[in-house]
């Protein structure tokens, strides 16, 4: 007989470690954290430069960390770029590449008035909760409570699920 606590534990593990198999199936939390750290490091030091980003790995790591700290909030790329000492167009290119690599998802602003000239910024969500927690340096889901944007973390799962459903049904 299956007890109710088992699915809750599996869901909790999925939430903390994310959905990448090597992270989720790691024998312990430390191994999972190490895998996620290695994943992020390999992306910012090797993979992103191979994709045409000629920036120092520390700058790319800071950009990704800043995105993680603004999970679910309206993103101001000009302000982020200014904080990093780069151009706003460069920050937009970095975000577009992360989105193209399916690491983050941008949720465009919604407005009833399509003719509005006011340009609103999107909200950005990391697709994998484990990578997000590692970028945020969160080791357990209880730490989410102390972060002001913590309320937007569950929303990222909803945004990802809607995106996956749209993708599977061929809707943009």
C-alpha positions in Angstrom: 0.0 0.0 0.0 1.4 3.4 -1.0 1.4 6.0 1.8 0.6 9.6 1.1 3.9 10.8 2.5 5.9 9.1 -0.3 4.6 11.3 -3.2 5.0 14.4 -1.0 8.6 13.5 -0.4 9.2 12.9 -4.1 7.6 16.2 -4.9 9.7 17.9 -2.3 12.9 16.3 -3.7 11.8 17.4 -7.2 11.2 21.0 -5.9 14.6 21.2 -4.1 16.8 19.4 -6.7 15.0 20.2 -9.9 14.2 18.0 -12.8 17.6 17.2 -14.3 18.1 13.5 -13.9 21.6 13.7 -12.5 20.5 16.2 -9.9 17.2 14.6 -9.0 18.6 11.0 -8.8 21.8 12.0 -6.9 22.4 9.7 -3.8 22.3 12.7 -1.4 21.7 16.4 -1.3 25.4 17.3 -1.3 25.9 15.4 -4.6 22.9 17.1 -6.1 24.1 20.5 -5.1 27.6 19.7 -6.5 26.1 18.5 -9.8 24.0 21.7 -10.1 27.0 23.9 -9.3 29.1 22.0 -12.0 26.2 22.4 -14.5 26.1 26.2 -14.0 29.9 26.5 -14.1 30.1 24.5 -17.3 27.4 26.7 -18.9 29.0 30.0 -18.0 32.6 29.0 -18.6 32.3 26.7 -21.7 28.9 26.5 -23.3 27.8 30.2 -23.4 31.1 31.3 -24.9 30.8 28.6 -27.5 27.4 30.2 -28.4 29.1 33.5 -29.2 29.1 35.3 -25.9 32.5 36.9 -25.5 32.2 37.9 -21.8 34.1 36.9 -18.7 32.5 33.9 -16.9 32.2 35.9 -13.7 30.0 38.5 -15.6 27.8 35.7 -17.0 27.4 34.1 -13.6 26.5 37.5 -12.1 23.9 38.1 -14.9 22.4 34.7 -14.2 22.4 35.3 -10.5 20.7 38.6 -10.9 18.0 37.0 -13.0 17.5 34.4 -10.3 17.1 37.0 -7.7 14.4 38.7 -9.8 12.5 35.4 -10.4 8.9 36.3 -11.3 9.4 40.0 -11.0 9.2 42.5 -13.9 12.7 42.6 -15.3 14.4 45.9 -16.1 17.3 44.9 -18.4 18.7 48.4 -18.6 19.0 48.7 -14.9 20.6 45.2 -14.7 23.0 46.1 -17.5 24.0 49.3 -15.8 24.7 47.3 -12.6 26.9 44.9 -14.6 28.6 47.6 -16.6 27.3 46.4 -20.0 25.0 47.8 -22.6 21.3 47.1 -22.4 21.3 45.4 -25.9 24.0 43.1 -24.6 21.9 42.1 -21.6 19.0 41.5 -24.0 21.2 39.3 -26.1 22.3 37.3 -23.0 18.6 36.9 -22.0 17.6 35.8 -25.5 20.3 33.2 -25.5 19.4 31.8 -22.1 15.8 31.6 -23.3 16.8 29.9 -26.5 18.8 27.4 -24.5 15.6 26.7 -22.4 17.2 27.7 -19.2 14.8 30.6 -18.6 11.3 31.5 -19.8 10.1 35.1 -20.4 6.5 35.8 -19.8 5.5 38.8 -21.9 3.3 41.5 -20.3 -0.4 41.3 -21.0 -2.5 44.3 -21.8 -6.1 44.6 -23.1 -5.1 47.6 -25.2 -2.8 46.2 -28.0 -2.3 49.8 -29.4 -0.7 51.1 -26.3 2.7 52.7 -26.9 3.9 51.9 -23.4 6.4 49.1 -23.5 6.2 46.9 -20.5 8.9 44.5 -19.4 8.5 40.7 -19.3 8.8 38.6 -16.2 11.5 36.0 -16.3 11.4 32.5 -14.7 14.1 29.9 -14.4 12.7 26.7 -15.9 14.4 24.3 -13.4 13.7 24.8 -9.7 17.0 23.1 -8.7 19.1 25.4 -10.8 17.1 28.4 -9.5 17.7 27.3 -5.9 21.4 26.9 -6.6 21.6 30.3 -8.2 19.8 31.7 -5.2 22.1 29.6 -2.9 19.0 28.0 -1.3 19.7 24.6 0.1 16.2 23.8 1.3 12.7 24.9 0.3 12.2 26.4 3.8 14.7 29.1 2.8 12.2 30.4 0.3 10.2 32.0 3.0 12.9 34.5 3.9 13.2 35.9 0.3 10.7 38.6 -0.7 10.2 37.1 -4.2 9.6 33.7 -2.6 5.9 33.9 -3.5 6.8 33.8 -7.2 8.7 30.5 -7.0 5.5 28.3 -7.2 4.3 30.5 -10.1 7.4 29.5 -12.1 6.3 25.9 -12.0 2.9 27.0 -13.3 4.4 29.1 -16.1 6.6 26.1 -17.1 3.7 23.7 -17.1 1.6 26.1 -19.3 4.6 26.5 -21.7 5.0 22.8 -21.9 1.3 22.3 -22.6 1.4 25.0 -25.3 4.5 23.4 -26.9 2.9 20.0 -26.9 -0.2 21.3 -28.6 1.7 23.5 -31.1 0.5 26.8 -29.6 2.9 29.8 -29.3 
